[in-house]
């Protein structure tokens, strides 16, 4: 599969998430994308575990979760348990990227790495074979 469509929950009507999630369920989208922001690694705060758990109950699509948080290793299992099927971490937020990617895969999720616009793609040369996805950011992370 070369191309996937993963609409972002950030574009949803927060007053009626269920309506928009059900619309995605009926669409030809492959996944549902959730940007998780902590207000530390990036300037904004978005969804927490209660929202992710709710979305998992309503969504028929695999949840594509992009962590824009510091020290993502602390939460990998919690994100899996909350419903993440695909977990993408920021290259710049991981102290030991190979260890993080290995744990994501051992937890049964697909593993992705996102790169800030200024980070050379060549930094992934030694880990590329272990990844299911690379997200090359076209803007600095933290905004929809």
Secondary structure as GFF3:
##gff-version 3
##sequence-region A 1 144
A	DSSP	beta_strand	6	8	.	.	.	ID=ss1
A	DSSP	three_ten_helix	9	11	.	.	.	ID=ss2
A	DSSP	three_ten_helix	14	16	.	.	.	ID=ss3
A	DSSP	alpha_helix	17	26	.	.	.	ID=ss4
A	DSSP	beta_strand	31	37	.	.	.	ID=ss5
A	DSSP	alpha_helix	49	58	.	.	.	ID=ss6
A	DSSP	beta_strand	62	68	.	.	.	ID=ss7
A	DSSP	three_ten_helix	72	75	.	.	.	ID=ss8
A	DSSP	alpha_helix	76	82	.	.	.	ID=ss9
A	DSSP	beta_strand	84	90	.	.	.	ID=ss10
A	DSSP	three_ten_helix	91	93	.	.	.	ID=ss11
A	DSSP	alpha_helix	97	106	.	.	.	ID=ss12
A	DSSP	beta_strand	110	115	.	.	.	ID=ss13
A	DSSP	three_ten_helix	121	124	.	.	.	ID=ss14
A	DSSP	three_ten_helix	128	130	.	.	.	ID=ss15
A	DSSP	beta_strand	133	136	.	.	.	ID=ss16
###
